[in-house]
Amino acid sequence: MASARTERLLNAPIVPTLLRLAAPGVLLMIFQSAISITDAYFVGRLGTAPLAGLALVFPLIMLLQMTSAGAMGGGVASAIARALGAGRTDEARALGVHALLIGVAMGLAFTLFALLLGPSIYRALGGKGAALAAALTYSNVLFAGAVSTWLANTLASILRGSGNMLVPALALISASLVHVPLSGALVLGAGGLPQLGIAGAGVAYVCAFSFASLAMLVYLLRPGSPLRPRRADLNIDVRMFREILRVGAISSVNAVQTVFTAVILTGIVGRFGTAALAGYGVGVRLELLQIPLVFAIGQALVAHIGINIGAAQGARAKRIAWAGTAIAAGVSLGIGLFVAVFPAAWVGLFSSDPSVLQAGSAYLRIVGPFYPFLATGVALYFASQGAGRMAMPVIAGTLRLVIALAGGLTAVALGAPLAVIFAVIAFAMLVYGLFTGLAVLRSKWPTEG
């Protein structure tokens, strides 16, 4: 018999349900954005080199979060949602156990990856001297505890798969409230704690996610929890791994593509000088602030669509996908049009340098109106996770990467102005959104009864 929460996701009006599911995630993303901002503030007080070191590690941290929360996390939430929608609660419990095993294995893999390849990656990104030393100090501490991040995001995904968005949000918000003061105290030395410098930010990061993991594990294992594992659920079953990985593994490819695209575009724009790079960075920062909002809607889509697919309500699942996409694209359209018309309102918050203002304003005028296509692609990526159909969204991400890379390098080789590079970025967004939308429109989503 389906739980009351599952029944609501199967029968309640779509838009109000989506908004209710997404609300905790939006609040969470506001708090988690504060972590990035405050860490930069605290570390920035140590000097330029530590701040540069923080920036060097950011792409790998972004990859850690995107794979554990959005990619593999989407695979976990999708598999559990589809099982619950079909009334297979025992399978949902077993999937949760196997998801945690995947989380531990992936966390350890990230630790080895960062320790072994981190130095080479940071050098390739331009790190040297004191900045490289700071990056390695921060990276080694943070990624030594990568399992804590994977466990926290995996547990959050297990709960989200059941339609429970509030508890994961509260646990991770509480972790943010732990992280911010602890990071400041450890980085700068306060409250009787030792001054660890940039390493303190890494210690705070690991402690915060460990706290969140423990809180969600206690909630999951509480008496009466429908997802609390039983003895039979502890048996290893390759089918359970396959059910999670068929969505999570291919979604991870998309996460790698996204990070790689960001790194490559930064390198291309950097050829036009420091002011161009700074202006581009300010513009991209606005995109990065929109992604968490779309992510919150996307996580709601994974659970809402997955449960409906499991209950053989494919037509309703498609309606949910388009409703969520319309919400995400509408918000991004409003933001994009505003900054396209008034770019200085955003760029001026970060710099008064005329060259930076000029480059940043040009970026927002050209790229801003195309933000809805980026939001469309990202929202439908999550919707496709819920349906267990990830091939076409990943191909769309590959297409965006190829267009941005090939177009950007060609423009540089031909001596084109910076505006052409920005136009290539905008065109890549356009293709990404349209291709993903067309793929979902034409696809036949599965129904499982």
C-alpha positions in Angstrom: 0.0 0.0 0.0 1.4 3.4 -1.0 2.2 5.9 1.8 0.3 9.2 2.1 3.4 11.0 0.7 3.5 8.8 -2.3 -0.3 9.1 -2.9 0.1 12.9 -2.9 2.9 12.7 -5.5 0.7 10.5 -7.7 -2.6 12.4 -7.5 -2.2 16.0 -6.1 -2.2 19.0 -8.5 1.2 19.2 -10.3 2.4 22.8 -9.9 1.6 23.3 -6.2 3.2 19.9 -5.5 6.3 20.8 -7.4 6.6 24.1 -5.7 6.2 22.5 -2.3 8.9 19.9 -3.1 11.3 22.5 -4.4 10.9 25.0 -1.6 13.2 23.3 0.9 15.9 22.9 -1.8 15.8 26.6 -2.7 16.3 27.5 1.0 19.2 24.9 1.2 20.9 26.4 -1.8 20.8 29.9 -0.3 22.6 28.5 2.8 25.1 26.5 0.8 26.0 29.5 -1.4 26.9 31.2 1.9 29.6 28.6 2.5 31.4 29.4 -0.8 31.1 33.2 -0.1 32.3 33.0 3.5 35.1 30.6 2.9 36.4 33.0 0.2 36.1 35.9 2.7 37.9 34.1 5.6 40.7 32.8 3.4 41.0 36.1 1.5 42.0 37.7 4.8 45.1 35.4 4.8 46.4 37.0 1.6 46.3 36.7 -2.2 48.1 33.4 -2.5 45.7 31.4 -0.2 42.7 33.0 -2.1 44.2 31.9 -5.4 44.7 28.4 -3.9 41.0 28.2 -3.0 40.1 29.1 -6.6 42.4 26.4 -8.0 40.6 23.7 -6.0 37.1 25.0 -6.8 36.6 22.9 -10.1 37.3 19.6 -8.2 35.0 20.6 -5.4 32.3 21.4 -8.0 32.9 18.0 -9.5 32.7 16.3 -6.1 29.3 18.0 -5.4 27.9 17.5 -8.8 28.6 13.8 -9.0 27.6 13.0 -5.5 24.4 15.2 -5.3 23.2 15.7 -8.8 24.6 12.8 -10.9 24.8 9.7 -8.7 22.4 11.2 -6.3 19.9 11.5 -9.1 20.4 7.9 -9.9 19.7 6.9 -6.3 16.6 9.1 -5.9 15.3 8.0 -9.3 15.7 4.3 -8.5 14.1 4.5 -5.1 11.2 6.7 -6.4 10.4 4.3 -9.2 10.4 1.4 -6.7 8.1 3.2 -4.3 5.8 4.3 -7.1 5.4 0.6 -8.1 4.7 -0.4 -4.5 8.0 -2.2 -4.1 9.0 -0.9 -0.6 11.4 -3.9 0.0 13.3 -3.0 -3.1 13.5 0.6 -2.2 15.1 -0.3 1.2 17.6 -2.6 -0.5 18.4 0.2 -3.0 19.2 2.5 -0.1 21.8 0.0 1.3 23.4 -0.4 -2.1 23.5 3.4 -2.6 25.4 3.8 0.6 28.0 1.2 -0.5 28.4 3.1 -3.8 28.8 6.4 -1.8 31.6 5.0 0.4 33.4 3.5 -2.7 33.1 6.8 -4.7 34.2 8.9 -1.7 37.4 6.8 -1.4 37.9 7.0 -5.1 37.7 10.8 -4.9 40.2 10.8 -2.1 42.8 8.8 -4.1 42.1 10.9 -7.2 42.7 14.2 -5.5 45.8 13.0 -3.6 47.4 11.4 -6.6 46.4 13.8 -9.5 45.6 17.0 -7.6 49.1 18.5 -7.9 49.2 18.0 -11.7 45.7 19.4 -12.1 46.4 22.5 -10.1 49.6 23.1 -12.0 47.7 22.7 -15.3 45.2 25.4 -14.1 48.1 27.8 -13.6 49.0 27.1 -9.9 52.5 27.7 -8.8 54.5 28.8 -5.8 52.6 29.8 -2.7 49.2 29.6 -4.5 49.9 25.9 -5.4 51.1 25.1 -1.9 47.9 26.6 -0.5 45.8 24.7 -3.0 47.4 21.4 -2.0 47.0 22.1 1.7 43.3 22.8 1.3 42.7 20.0 -1.2 44.5 17.3 0.8 42.4 18.1 3.9 39.1 18.4 2.2 39.4 15.4 -0.1 40.7 13.2 2.7 37.2 13.4 4.0 35.4 13.0 0.6 33.5 10.0 2.0 31.6 12.4 4.3 30.4 14.5 1.3 29.3 11.3 -0.6 27.5 9.9 2.4 25.7 13.1 3.2 24.5 13.6 -0.4 23.7 9.9 -0.8 21.5 9.9 2.3 19.9 13.1 1.1 19.1 11.4 -2.2 17.6 8.3 -0.5 15.2 10.5 1.5 14.4 12.6 -1.6 13.6 9.5 -3.5 10.8 8.9 -1.1 9.5 12.5 -1.7 10.9 13.8 1.6 12.6 17.0 0.7 12.4 18.7 4.1 14.6 16.5 6.2 17.6 16.5 3.9 17.3 20.3 3.5 17.2 20.8 7.2 20.2 18.5 7.8 22.3 20.2 5.2 21.2 23.7 6.3 22.2 22.8 9.8 25.6 21.6 8.4 26.0 25.0 6.8 25.3 26.7 10.1 28.1 24.5 11.6 30.5 25.2 8.7 30.5 29.0 8.6 31.5 29.8 12.2 33.8 26.8 12.4 35.6 27.8 9.2 36.1 31.3 10.4 37.4 30.2 13.7 39.8 27.6 12.3 41.1 29.7 9.4 41.7 32.9 11.4 42.1 31.4 14.9 39.3 32.4 17.3 37.3 31.1 20.2 40.2 29.2 21.6 40.6 27.1 18.4 44.0 26.9 16.7 44.7 29.0 13.6 45.0 26.4 10.8 45.0 28.9 7.9 43.4 27.6 4.7 43.5 24.0 6.1 40.8 25.2 8.6 38.3 25.7 5.7 38.9 22.1 4.7 38.5 20.8 8.2 35.2 22.7 8.6 33.9 21.3 5.3 34.5 17.7 6.4 33.0 18.3 9.9 29.9 19.9 8.4 29.2 17.1 6.0 29.9 14.5 8.7 27.4 16.2 10.9 24.8 16.1 8.1 25.5 12.4 7.4 25.0 11.5 11.0 21.8 13.4 11.4 20.2 11.9 8.2 21.4 8.4 9.1 19.8 8.6 12.6 16.5 9.8 10.9 16.7 7.0 8.3 17.2 4.3 10.9 14.6 5.5 13.3 11.9 3.0 14.3 9.0 3.2 11.9 11.0 4.5 9.0 9.8 2.9 5.7 13.3 2.9 4.4 15.0 1.5 7.5 16.9 -1.6 6.2 16.0 -5.1 7.4 18.4 -8.0 7.6 17.4 -9.3 4.2 18.1 -5.9 2.6 21.8 -6.2 3.6 22.5 -9.0 1.0 24.5 -7.7 -1.9 22.5 -7.9 -5.2 24.2 -6.8 -8.4 20.8 -5.8 -9.9 20.5 -3.1 -7.3 23.8 -1.6 -8.2 22.8 -1.8 -11.9 19.5 0.0 -11.3 21.3 2.9 -9.6 24.3 3.1 -11.9 22.3 3.0 -15.2 21.2 6.5 -14.4 23.9 7.7 -12.0 26.9 6.6 -14.0 25.9 8.2 -17.3 24.8 11.3 -15.3 28.3 11.6 -13.9 29.6 11.9 -17.5 27.4 15.0 -17.8 28.9 16.4 -14.5 32.4 15.9 -15.9 31.4 17.7 -19.1 30.0 20.6 -17.2 33.2 21.2 -15.2 35.4 20.6 -18.3 33.4 23.2 -20.3 33.8 25.8 -17.5 37.6 25.2 -17.3 38.0 25.3 -21.1 35.9 28.5 -21.6 37.8 30.2 -18.8 41.1 29.4 -20.5 39.8 30.7 -23.9 38.5 34.0 -22.4 41.7 34.4 -20.4 43.6 34.9 -23.7 41.9 38.3 -24.0 43.5 39.6 -20.8 42.9 39.9 -17.1 40.0 42.4 -17.4 38.2 40.2 -19.9 38.7 37.2 -17.6 37.4 39.2 -14.6 34.4 40.4 -16.5 33.6 36.9 -17.8 34.0 35.6 -14.2 31.5 38.0 -12.9 29.0 37.1 -15.6 29.5 33.3 -15.0 29.0 33.9 -11.3 25.4 34.9 -12.0 24.9 31.6 -13.9 26.3 29.6 -11.0 23.8 31.3 -8.7 21.0 30.2 -11.0 22.1 26.6 -11.2 21.3 25.9 -7.5 17.8 27.2 -8.0 17.3 24.9 -11.0 18.9 22.1 -9.0 16.3 22.5 -6.3 13.5 22.3 -8.9 15.4 19.4 -10.5 15.6 17.3 -7.4 11.8 17.8 -7.0 11.4 16.6 -10.6 13.4 13.4 -10.0 11.2 12.2 -7.1 7.9 13.4 -8.5 8.5 11.9 -12.0 10.2 8.7 -10.7 7.2 7.8 -8.5 4.8 8.5 -11.3 6.8 6.4 -13.7 6.9 3.6 -11.2 3.1 3.8 -10.9 2.7 3.5 -14.7 1.6 7.2 -15.0 3.9 8.1 -17.9 1.7 10.9 -19.3 1.4 12.6 -15.9 5.2 12.3 -15.6 5.7 14.2 -18.9 3.3 16.9 -17.7 5.4 17.2 -14.5 8.6 17.5 -16.5 7.2 20.4 -18.6 5.7 22.2 -15.6 9.0 22.1 -13.8 10.9 23.2 -16.9 8.6 26.1 -17.4 9.1 27.3 -13.8 12.9 27.1 -14.1 13.0 28.7 -17.5 10.7 31.5 -16.5 12.8 32.5 -13.5 16.0 32.4 -15.6 14.3 34.4 -18.4 13.5 37.2 -15.9 17.0 37.2 -14.6 18.6 37.1 -18.0 16.5 39.9 -19.5 17.1 42.2 -16.5 20.9 41.8 -16.6 20.9 42.1 -20.4 19.2 45.5 -20.1 20.9 46.6 -16.9 24.3 44.7 -16.8 26.0 47.3 -14.6 23.5 46.5 -11.9 25.3 43.2 -11.5 28.8 43.7 -12.7 29.2 46.9 -10.7 28.7 44.9 -7.5 32.1 43.3 -8.0 34.3 45.9 -9.8 34.5 49.6 -10.7 37.3 49.0 -13.3 36.0 50.3 -16.6 37.6 47.4 -18.6 36.0 44.8 -16.3 32.6 46.6 -16.5 32.8 46.7 -20.3 33.7 43.0 -20.6 31.2 41.8 -18.0 28.4 44.0 -19.5 29.1 42.6 -23.0 28.9 39.1 -21.7 25.5 39.7 -20.0 24.0 41.5 -22.9 24.9 38.7 -25.3 24.4 35.6 -23.1 21.7 36.8 -20.6 18.8 36.3 -22.9 19.8 32.7 -23.5 19.7 31.7 -19.8 16.2 30.1 -20.2 17.7 27.6 -22.6 20.4 26.6 -20.0 17.6 26.3 -17.4 15.6 24.2 -19.8 18.5 21.8 -20.4 19.3 21.4 -16.7 15.7 20.9 -15.6 15.0 18.3 -18.3 18.3 16.6 -17.4 16.8 16.0 -13.9 13.4 15.1 -15.3 15.1 12.4 -17.5 16.8 11.1 -14.4 13.4 10.5 -12.8 12.3 8.7 -15.9 15.5 6.6 -16.1 16.3 8.0 -19.6 19.6 9.8 -19.6 21.3 9.1 -23.0 19.9 12.1 -24.9 20.5 14.7 -22.1 24.1 13.6 -21.9 24.5 13.8 -25.7 23.0 17.4 -25.4 25.7 18.2 -22.9 28.4 16.8 -25.2 27.0 18.9 -28.0 27.3 22.0 -25.8 30.8 21.2 -24.9 31.9 20.6 -28.5 30.3 23.8 -29.8 31.8 25.9 -27.0 35.2 24.3 -27.4 35.4 24.2 -31.2 33.7 27.6 -31.7 35.8 29.3 -29.1 39.1 28.0 -30.3 38.2 28.8 -33.9 37.2 32.3 -33.0 40.6 32.8 -31.2 42.5 31.4 -34.1 40.8 33.8 -36.5 41.4 36.7 -34.2 37.7 37.4 -33.6 36.8 39.9 -30.9 35.7 38.9 -27.4 32.0 39.4 -28.3 32.2 36.5 -30.8 33.4 34.2 -28.0 30.4 35.3 -25.9 28.1 34.6 -28.9 29.5 31.1 -29.2 28.7 30.5 -25.5 25.2 31.8 -26.0 24.7 29.6 -29.1 26.0 26.5 -27.2 23.3 27.2 -24.5 20.6 27.6 -27.2 21.5 24.2 -28.8 21.7 22.5 -25.4 18.2 23.6 -24.4 16.6 23.0 -27.7 18.2 19.6 -28.2 17.3 18.4 -24.7 13.7 19.7 -25.1 13.2 18.0 -28.5 14.7 14.8 -27.2 12.3 14.7 -24.2 9.3 15.7 -26.4 10.0 12.8 -28.8 11.0 10.2 -26.3 8.7 7.4 -25.0 9.1 7.3 -21.3 8.8 3.9 -19.6 6.0 2.9 -17.3 6.5 0.3 -14.6 3.6 -1.3 -12.9 
